[in-house]
Structure formats: C-alpha cells, structure tokens
Amino acid sequence: MKTLYGLYLLFVCVVARQPNILFIVADDLGWNDIGFRNPDMITPNMDKLANQGVIFESAYVLPVCSPSRAAFMSGIYPFKSGLQHVVIQPKQNVCLPLDIKTLPQHMKQFFFADRAQQIIRKHDKEKPLFMYLAFQNPHGPVEVPKKYSDMYPHVMNLGRKILSGMVSILDEAIGNITQTLIDEGMYNDTLILLTADNGAEPINYGNNYPLRGSKHSLWEGGTRVTSFMAGVGLQQTGIKYTGLIHGVDWMPTLLGAAGAPQVAGIDGINHWDSIRQNLASGRREFIYNLDDFYIPTQGHAAIRVGDWKLILGYPGTFDGWYKPMNETEDTPFYEMTWASGDKPARLFNIADDPYEYYDVADQNPDIVANLTDKINQYRKSMVPAMYPADDPQADTIAKQNGDSWTSGWC
C-alpha cells in the first residue's frame, strides 16, 4: 500500500499543469532600445521580467517583419514559402480593420493591451491559455503623447525623444498585462516570451548600437534582436543565454514548454530544455535570408555556421554603427551601393568580431567557398519571393474608406 501511495505522489508531481504562454512581439524594438542594455531607456516592466528570467544574447530573426512573423508561426524558413520578402504596396489589398487603423499609434498599444486583459480576466483558469500578442510600437509613425516624451528630458533630438516615449508606452502596456495575470492568479503559471521582429530603423530614431546596420539589412543590427523569456518552467534564471536561436525555433520551443507534440518536417528546433536548464543550444547554423529579387531595402543572402557569418551580395540599407540620437543633430546614414549577384562575399567571425568591423573573406577563401556551397544547397529549396501586383480595386475603395481598404476576410 505504501508503494502504491508513493507511486501516486510521483504521478502527481510528474503530471504538472500545462503553462499559460504569452508570446509578445515588439515591432522594430532595437537592440539598444531597452533599459537592461541602455540605462537611458525607461522600461521597468520589461527590465524586471528580463532580469528575473533569461535574456537571449544570440536570438535571430529575419530582416523585416513579415518574414519573421511567418517564421514564428510556421517554424519554417520564409524563403521556402515565398515569404522572405513581403511588402504591401499602397495599391494592394491590405487587411487592416479601419477602426484600429485610424487610432493614433499610442492608442493602438492600449487597445491591444486592454483586449488582452479582457481575455485574461474571462479565461477559464482550469485550462491553459496561449496568447500571441503583436504590438505595433515602436514602429512608425513616430508619435506619442507629450507626457511620455517628457519622460526623456535629457534627450535633445525630438525624434529620439518621441521614439523613447513609444518604447515606454509599450513597457507600460506590458506592465498592465502582467499585473492582470497577477490579479487573476495566473502569473505563477505563465511563461512569457518577448521578441522583436527585426532590428530598429534609424530613420525612425530606433537604435541597435553597438550592432552594425538596421532593419532591412542582413547585418547583426537588422537580425539579432532583443528577446527574453520569463516565468514558469525556467530552472536557471537571472542569466544571459548565449546559444544560437532563430525565429523558426520559437514555435517548437513553445510546444516543448507546453508539453505538446512536436511538428515534423520543419526547420525549427525545440530549445526548451536547453533554455530552462542553461544548456548548449542545439542550433549550429541558420540562414539569415535568401532572395532572388531586386530589393533595395533588404539583403540578398547570408548564412551563419558556428562562429562564421557569410554575406553574399547586397547586405541591405543602412550600413553603419549608429549611436542613440540624443544630441541635437541626427546621425548620418551610410547606405551600401546595390550590386547584383553574389559579389562581393563578406566574411565575419561573430565570436571575435560581434559588431562586424573586420571582413576577413580574403584571408579565408576556403571558408567562403564552403559556406557558399551551403547557401547553394539551401537555394535548392527556395521559392521565389511573393510580391503582389497592384490591385485596381484599391483606388476606388480607398476613396470611400480613407487611404486603405480591406478584403473583408479579416
């Protein structure tokens, strides 16, 4: 009888409650636009979560938003589905609920936060909750109520002052949601993941310093992003995790955290055990992006294998190291000259040179050749990038609804 009772207790301990999972995406949040990296930024709620959890130092995404979100949801590299470059043109069919679109940017954050809080309050506490919450801040347009920009009196550049306020609004919204989880008794059973979808845009006053480049580029500043995890299930916390993680990994990793079955045939890797126990990452290589299209705002091809990073052809706009625009004059921007094909090849050792100052391609032709061969193997599974043509109905309907129209399906 004692043996059966012991087995019963063991069974109760092993069959733990599935966690609630809150997956937050911050749009264009820069590497240097958060308080735990930049003390000028006022982000107490995100800082607290990050410092009590795991900060990811080598979490990568795609250079722009749509491919990253496709990777998050599918666990598949976007170049395999034609989603490696998706840009909605003014005359294309855009799915935007107009009542949300017409709100000022800062109001959208509170709209999303309020809706999230309503869902949390109404949720059946006996069942696990999964919430994917994609905020629009601090993506442009760069606008904010004055009380938030006034939080940054030391910032002399107006655009940077406003952008900083946008990040603080995002932080306030996340703080409100976290408090609701606490109030509803759900916080201790919740795992929170936050990631940016790409690097910040300097032209919108975001900052990725000391990383090179920005959104729209294959440089680290466009693809290595602010990301952290906090909450239930993490065994080692208050740490920085340096293992490689790619955006395609988040779906299988969250499935792992939920105790759900994995999905076969995807590119993503389940890092849950590695993250929660601070073990080595199971990822050794990944593709930054693959394009076969003339795209002056995005990179062409790049791969990471171990410590080595190879960029072929055009790396994307904004080639520089931009400090925060806290002075009266804006930082100058340096744009790469576009060239077709895979030349030049640029090689960097990210472990020795994390900020990409030293191109060592000429000194390492064998490594360049090997990584080029790897890229060419990936190209065999590449689907041409989708780039929809203009929709002639857009002009007519846009006149009725303002400056955009919806398909109706959403």
N, C-alpha and C positions, 0 to 999 in steps of 0.2 A: 504493500500500500504506500509506504514511504517513497519507494522507487517511482511509482506512478505519479505521486504528487510532485516529485522533483521534475519529472518529465513535463508535467503540466505547467509548472513555473517556467521551465526552459522554453516551452512553446509560446507562452505569453510574452516572454522577453524577446524572442526572435521575431514573432509576427508583430512588428511595430506598425503604428498608424502611418499611412501614406502622408507625406507632407503636402501642405499648400505650397504652390510655386507661383511666385510673382516675377515675371520676366519683363524688365523695363528697358526700352531702347531710347536713348537720348540723341536727338537729331543734331549732328555736326558738333557734338561736345568735344572740345580739343583736349589733347594730352595734358596741356598746361592750364586748362580752364577749370580746375577743381582744387579745393583747398588743401587736400593732402599732398599735392605736388606744388602748389603755388599759394603761399600764405596771404597773397593779396586778394584771393578769391574767398567770398563768404558763402560757404556751403556746409554748414554744421551738420545737417542731417545726413547727407551723403558721406561726409567725412567719418561720422560716428559709425555708420553701417560698415564702411570700408575698413576702418581701423579695428572693428570688432570681428571682422570676417577675414576674407582672403582678397588681397589686391593682386590683380594679374598684370605682370610686367611684360608679358610677351603674348598678348591676345591680339589676333589679327582679324581684319575684315576685308571687304572689297573697297575700291577707291571711291565709290559713290553709293547712294542709299539703296536704290532698287536691287542691285545685285546682292548687297549684304543681306537685305531682308529675305530675298529668295533663298540665300544660303541658310539663314536662321531657321526658316520654316521647313526646308526640304532635306537638309543635310547633304546636299549635292552642290558641287561647284557650278556656279552660274553659267560658265562657258559651255557646259554640257546641255543646257536647256535654252540657249539663246538669250539669256537674261544678263549677260555680262555687261551690257550697256543699254540701259533703258532710260530714255529722256523723253518726257512728254512735251510735245511742241504746242504752241498756243492754239493751233487749229485742230488739234487732235481731240478725240473723245476722252474726257477726263472724268473720273469718278470722284466728285467732291460734293458731299452734302452741303448745299448752299447756306443753310442756317449756321453751320460751323465755319464755313469759309469766310463769311462776312464778319465774323468776330475778330477783334484785334488779337494780335498774336498772343499777348499775355493772358487774355481771357480763355483762349483755347486750352491752355495748360490747366486752368482751374475747372474748365468744362470736363476735361478728361479725368482730372483728379476727383471731382465731385461724383462723376459717374462711377468711377472705381470704388469710391467709398460707399455708394448706394449698393453696389453689387456685394461688397464685403458684408455690409450690415444685414442684407437679406439672405445671405448664403446659408445653406443647411450645414451647421457646424459638424455634423456627423460624416460629412463627405469631404474629400479633399478638393481644393479649389485650384484651378490653373487660370492665371490671368496674364495675357500678353498686352502690355501697356506701352504703346509707342507715342511718346511725347513729340511735339514739334519744336520745342525750344532746345537749344538756342539757334536753330536755323533761322535765316532771314524770313521776312523783313525784320530789320533791326529796330525794334520799338519796345518801349517799356514805360509803365507809369513812373513819374518822376521820383516817387518815394523810393523806388528800387535803384535807380541810377544814383540817387543821392546817398546810397549806402557806400559809394566809392568816391569820396571827396578828393582822395589823393590821385585819382586818375584824371589827367588833364585832357586826354583825347576824348571827344564826345562820343564817337562811335564805340570806342573800347569801354567807356563808362556805361553805355546803354547795354552792350553785349554782356558785360559783367552782371548787370541787373537782371538780364534774361536768365543767366545761369542761376542766380539767387532765387528767382521765381520758380524755376524748375526744382531747386532744392526745397523750397517751401512746400510745393505740391507733393513731393515725395515724403516730406515730413508729415504732412496731413494724412497721407495714406498709411504710413507706418503707425501713426497714433491711432488710427481707426482699427488696424489689426490688433493693437494692444487693447483698446477699449472692448473689442469683441472677443477677447480671449484667444485670438488666433495667432498672435505673433510668435509664440514659442514653438508653434508647429509649422512655421512658414520658412521657406528658403527663398531668398531674394537674389536675383541676378540682374545686374545693370551693365549695359554695354553701349558704347557709341556705335553708330552705323558706319562711320568713316571719320577721318580727321576733320579739324576745323578749317574754315575758309578765311584766310587773312583778309580778303576783300570785305568780309562781313565782321572783321575785327576779332575773330576767334584766334586761338593760339595753340601751337603744337611744340613750342620750344622746349628742349633743345633739339627735337627731332627735325629732320630735313623735310621740306615740302609741305603739302597740304592736301585737303580733299581734291579729288580729280587727278591725283598722281599716284604712282607706284612707289614713291619714296616712303620711308617709315612714317613720316608725318601724315600721310594720307591713309595708311593701312594699319598701323599699330596704334591701338586705341585705349582710352580709359575704360576699364572694366573691373568689376569686383563682384564678389559673392558673399552673402552673409546669411546666418540663420541656422535652422535645424539641420543636423546631419554632419556638419563640419567638425572634425575631430581636432584639427590644429588650426587655431585662429590667431588673429593679430599678426599675420605673416604676409610676405610678398611671394607670390608663386611665379617662378621664372620659366617654367616649362612652356613649350610652344602649344598654343591653342589657336584654332582657326574658327571662323564663323560657322562653318559647316559642322563643327563639333558640338555646338550648343544643343541642338535637338537631341542627339543620342545621349549627351551628358545629362540633360534634364530627365530623359526617360530613365536613365540609370538612377538618378536621385529619387524618382518616383517609384522605383521598383517595377517598372513596366517593361514589357518585352522590347528588345531592340529591333530595328528595321534593317533587313538585309539589303545588300547591294548599294549602299550609299557611300559617300566619301568621308562622312563624319566619323569621329572616334569618340567613344564613351570615356570621358576623363574623370568620371565621378569618384572612383576610388583614389585616383592619383591626386585629385584636388583635396578631397576631405582628409586624406592622410599625409599630404605633402610629399608625395612620391614622384618619381621621374615621369615626365609626360610620355605617352605612347606615340606622340607625333614627332616625326623626324623631318618631314618635308611637306610643303604645300605650294600651291600655285597662287600668286598674288592676283593675276588676271591674265586672260588671253583674249585678244581682239583681232579681228581681220578687217577692220573698218577704219576709215579716215576719221579720227576723233580728236580734235584739237584740245579737248578738255579732259582727256583720260589717257591712261597708259596703254601700251601695246602688249607686252609680255614680260613676266617676271616669275622667278621661282626661288624658293628657299629650300636648301638641303643642308641640314646641320647648321653650322655657323655661316655658310656661304649663301650669298644672295646674288643672283644674276638678273640684270635688266637688259632686255633686247629692244632696241629701237627707242621710240619716244616714251619718256617716263611720265609725261603729264605736265600740266601747267604748274607754275609757282615753284621754282627751283631755288630754294634758299633756306636760311635759318633766321626766322623772324622772332624777335623778342616781343613781349606784350607791348601794345601801343599805348603806353601810359604817359607818353610825352605829347607835346603839342603838335608835332609833325608825324604823319603816317610813315610807317616803314616802307621803303621802296620794295617793289616786287621784281623778281627776276624770272622771266619765262624762258623755257627751253625752246630752241628752234626745232620745229617739227621736221622729221625726216622719215621717209617711208622705209619699210622693210625692217630687218633685224639689226641694222647697224646704226650707231655703234653698240658694242656689247660693253656693259659696265658691271664690274665685279666688286663686291664688298664683303669683308669678313665682319659680320654684325657683332660677334662677340668682342672682337678687338676694336671695332670702329662702329659703335651703335648709331652714330649720327651721320654716317656716310660721307665723310670728308675725303676718303682716300680710295680712289678707283684703282684696283690692282689687277685689272684684266690683262694688261700687257705682260705682267710678271708671272701670270698663271694661265697660260694658254690651254693646258691640259684640263684644268678645272672648268674653264669656259666651254671647251668642247664637250665635256661630259655633261654639264648642266644644260647646254643647248640641245644635246641629244635627248635629255629627259623632257625638255619642253616639247620637242618634236613628237615624242611618244604621246604626251598629253594632247597634242593637236589632233591626233587621230580620232579623238572622241569629241572634238569641238563642233558645236552647232553655230552657224552664222548668227551674228547678233541681230536681234529683232529691232527694227527701227521703223515704226509705223508711218505710213504716208498720211498727209493731211486729210482730214475728213471734211468734205464740202458742206455737211450739215452744220458744222460748228459755228460758222459765221452767223447764220440765221438764228440759231437757238441762243447763241451768246448775246445777241442784241436784246433778246427777251429776258435773259437771266443775269445780265451784268457782263462780266468778262470771261465767263466759263460756262460749260454745260455738262450735264451728267447723262450717262447712258440709261439710267433708270434702274439698272440691275442692283445697284447698291443702295 
